Amino acid sequence: MDNTELLISQSALLHNLDVIRKAAGGVRILVNLKADAYGLGAALLGSFLDGRVDYFSVAQAGEGLRLREAGVRGPVMVYQPPVEPDEAFFRARLEPVLYDSGQVRHYDKVMTSLGLRDYPVHAKLDTGMRRSGADSSAHRRLAEAIHRAGSMRLVSVFSHLAAADDPAEDAFTRQQISTFREMLAIWHGLFPGVWAHLANTAAIFRFPEAHFQMVRPGISLYGFHTLMDRAPGLRPVAEWRARIAMIKKVRTGDTVGYNRRYRVEHDMDLAVVPVGYADGLRRKLGEAGIAFRREDCRLPVVGRISMDMTTVAIPDTCRLSRGDWVTVMDGRDVQEWARLLDTIPYEILTSLGRRIPRKWAP
């Protein structure tokens, strides 16, 4: 029924998870499902990975609630929990990240009013990222506040590395790891046995000293790394494809698309593919010379990418029909699009439109 779909490979997911496990030396795995699993479909992937990994994480409470609605039962950590938590948050057993002693007191008050005891929470430390988290001047107060709270049980304490994927910043990364170890002395004194975690995708493969008791893969699970040569064997898990809606002939001198930016140089066939910038296919990519594919046929985008449609040229050597599937984007394209747009694969994937159905590859 759908004219476009994002196909996710279960075998590639499991392969990448195995690569990550081996690189992490067998410690616990927390999978990041924030931003709809980096654009690939959090409900779909979370349901599949439930029971195969130790933890999940999301950015917002609503993301966690949607995982629960999809039947995901594993523990879910929320990086930016609601300022004003309500009963639904706790009923779904979503686990807040706490980073300020005042926040702890507020959460403890709400949780106590709901009759909660021994509720799992996590603490975030700032070791140099300078975003959320308690820094070296405040983390002791955070630890003591959680220790005093009668409603909470601290599961883990963690921090985030700012530049683990940048070899030029390795000295800073090692300083962050050292700072984290120093701060942990306070936490292990108050919470013996609490888990520590620090390693994101880059650190999993580059800094084994940062693995601690759990690692947090994100983009690597989905087949990418900003330093691909440091993570050999990863396989992109997604292919975006769409069906040709129409084939039409155009003549020499015709113009195609908005503002008549493409002028036909010889009689040719065009295919209309029902995807556009509303689906995450950025307009600038059309001007950069990208192409869709059908087996060995390269189908260059011509004219401006529209909101819902894109036109591609059909070479004389290709035989295509209405209804044929063409590849809009696969793993190679994600890297190339990121280069063309001067960005990173993360932004390409998370920009994919919500109206593209996410499905398992056959």
N, C-alpha and C positions, 0 to 999 in steps of 0.2 A: 504493500500500500504506500509506503514512504518513498519519496523520490530522492532522498538523501539519508545517509546513515553513517555513524561512526562505529566501525567494527573494532572490538577489543579482543585480543588474542589471549586466551587463558594460558596456553602453553608458554607464550613469551613472558607473561606475568610470573608464572611459577619458575621459569628459568632465571629471571632477574632476581627473584626472591632468593633463589639458591646462590647466585653470585654474591648477593649482599650478605647472606648468612656466612659464607666462607670468608669473605673479607672482614666481617665483624668478629670472627673467632667464636661464634656460637653464643654470644650474649643475646639478651632479649631484643625483640624487634618491635618498635613502634612505627606504624605506617601513617604518614600524613595523608588525610583525606580532605583537607581544607580546600576551599575553592573548587568544590565538586570534584575532588580527586584530581586537582590540577586540570580541570576541564574534561575529564574522561568519564565521569559518572560515578559519584561517591556511593550511591545506593547499590549500583551494580557491582562495583569492585569490593565494597565493604561486605556485601553478602557473600561473595566468593571467598574473600580472605578471612572471614570470621572463623575463628578456631585454628587458623594457620599462622597467625601472628599473635603477639602478646598484648598489644595495645593499639588503639587508634587515636588520632588527634584531629581536631577541627579548630577553626578560628572562632566561629560564632555559635551561640547556643542553637539557633535555628538549624544549622547544619547537623548538629548532633541529634536534634529531634527528628529530622528527616531520616537519619540512619536508623533510629529506633523504629520509626514507622515502616521502614523497609525490612525490619526483622533482625537487624544487627544486634547481637547480644553481648559482644565483647566490650571491655571497658573503653570509654571514650573521654579523653582529656580535652578541655576547652581552653584554648590559649587566651581568648579575650571574653571571659564570662560576663554575664550581664551585671551592670552596675547595681540594678535592683532585681535580684533573683526572685523568682516566684516558685510556687509549689511544683509547677510542671517541669521545671529544670531538674529538681531533685527527684521527682517521681520517675523521670527518665534515667536516673542514675548517671547523669552527666557530671564529670569531675572537674571542678574549677581550678584554674591556675591562679595562685595568690602571689602578689608581688609588693604588697604594702601593708603595714601593720594596721592602719585604719580600715583597709578593705577586709582584713581578717576579722576585726572586731564586728564589722557590719555583717559579714557572712555568718559569724558565730551567733549573733543575735537572731538572725532570720532562721538559721538551722535549729537553734534551740527552741524557738517558738513553734517549729514544726515537729518537735519531738525527735529530732535526728541525733543520733549518737554514732561515733566511730565512722563518720562519713569520709570517704576518700577525697583527698585534696593533694595538690602539687604546688611547689614553691619555685618561683623563677628568680634567678640572680642575674645581675648585670655585670659581666666581666669585661666589657669594652664595646659592646654593640651600641650602647647608649640609647636604647629604646626602653621597653618595659623591663621590669626586674629591679630587685633591690641591689644597690651597689655596695661597695665595701664599707661605706659609712652607715648603711641602714639594714644590712642583712641580719645582723644579730637581733635587732628589734623585731624583724619579721619572724625569725626563728622562735624567739621567746613568745611572741603573740600566738603563734600556732600551737606552741607547747602548752600555753595556758588555756586555749580554747577547749571547752568541754565537749564540743560536738564533732571534732575533726580527728581524722587519722591521716598523717602525712605519708603518702606513698612514695613520692620522689621529689628530688630537688635537681634543678637543671639550669643550664644557661645556653646561650646561642653564640656560635662563632661568626664573626663578621666577614672574614676573608679567607676561609679555609680552601677556597678554590683558586686562590691567587698566589702563586709561588713567590712573587715579589713581597708578599706580606707574611711569609712564614714565621718570621721572628715575632710579629704581633700575635699570630695564632698560638704560638708556643707560650707567649706571655699570658694569653687568655686561659690556656689549659693550666698553667702554673697558678694563676690567680684563683681559678675554680678549685683546685686542690687545696689551696690555703683556706678558702672560705668553707670548704666542706668539713674542716676540723670542728668548727662550731656546730654544724648540723649533725654530724655523727655523734658528737657528745650528747646532744639533746635527744636525738632520734637514732639510736643504734640500729643498724641494718637497713636504713632508708636507702632506696635506690638513687644513684646519680646517673645523669645522662647529659651528653654534650655534643655528640657527633651527629652532624647532618650528613647529607650525601657525600660531600667532598671529604669530610674528615673520616668517614667510614673507610675510604680507600687510601687516604694520604696520611692520617694521623692515628695509628693504632693505640697510642697512649691516651687518646680521647674517648675510647670505647666505653669505659666504666662498666655499669651493669646493664645498659640498654643503649641502642642507637636509634636514630630517627630518619630513616630513608624517606625521601620525597620523590624528586624527579628521577632518581635512579631506578626506582621500581617500575617506572613507566618507560624506561629505556634510554634516558639521556643523562648527560653530565656536562658541565661547562668545560671540563677537561676530559674528553672522551678517551684519550690515550691512557689516562690514569685509572680507568674503570673498564678494562677489556672484557668483551663478551656480552655486554648489555644489548638487549634487543628491543627496539621500539615496539610498543604493544598496540598501536592504533593506526587504522587506515580510514580516512574520510573518503567516501565515494558518493557519487550521485548519478542519476540516470539522465540520459539525453532526452530533453522534452520535445525538441524540434530540430529538424535539419532543413536548411534553406539555402538557395543559391543566391549569390550576390555577383554583381557585374563590376567590371573595371570602372573606377571612378565613384562607385558608391561609398558612402561613409557609414560607419558603424558606431552606435552607442551615443551616450550623452556628449554634447559639445562637439560631435563629429571629429573626435580625436584620431580615429583610424580611417585611413582612406585605402580602399581596395585597389591593389595594383594589377590584378588579373582576375579573370572569372574564377570563382572558387565556391566551395561549400562551407557553410558555417554550422556549428551545432550550438544550440541554446541549452545551457545547463542551469537548473533551478537552484543555484546557490549564489550568495552575494555577500556584501559587507555586513549585512545583518547577521550572517552566520559566522563572522570572524575572518572572512576573506577580504583583507584590507585593500582599499582602492589602489594604494601605492604599488601593490604587488603586480597589478595589471601593467602598469607603466614600466615595471622592472623586468618584464619579459618572462614571467613564469609560464608554465604549461601544465595542463592536465595530461593524463596518460590513459591509453587503452592498450594493454599488452605492450607491443613494441611500437605503438604509434604515439608520437609526441604531438599534443594538441595545444599550440600556443594560444594564450589569451589575447584577444584582439578587442579594441575598444575599451571604454571604461567599465570597470566592474560596477554593477548596479546593486541596489539594496537586496534584490531577490534573484537576480539572473546574471549570468556571465556568458559571453559568447567566445567560442574557441574556433580556430581555423582547422579544417580537416585536410591534411595533406592528400595529394592525389593518390598516394600509395596505400591509403587506409580506406577500408570499407566499413562504415558505421551506419547504424540504423537507430531510429527513435526507440527509446527504451533500453539501449545498451548502457551498461555501467561504465563509468570512467573514474579513475582515481584523481581526486582533487588534491589530496595530501597524504603522504606517508612519512615514515621516519626521515628519509632523505630530505623531503621538502621542509620539515620542521627546522632542520639545521639551516637550510638554504634561505628560507623565509626570514629566519632570525638574522642572518647575515645581511640580507637585503634591507631589512627594516632597522638595522643597527640596534638590535635588542637581543633577548635571550630566549631559548626554547620555552621557558616558563610562561612568558607573556603570550607566545603564539598559542600554546595549549589552553591557557585559562581564558583566552578571548574567543574560543569556539562557542558559537551561539547555542542557547539552551533548546532551540527548536529542532536541533539535529538529534534524532533518536540515537541513544547509545545502546549497542547490541553486542552480543558475543559473536565473534567471527565463526563462520561455519567450519 
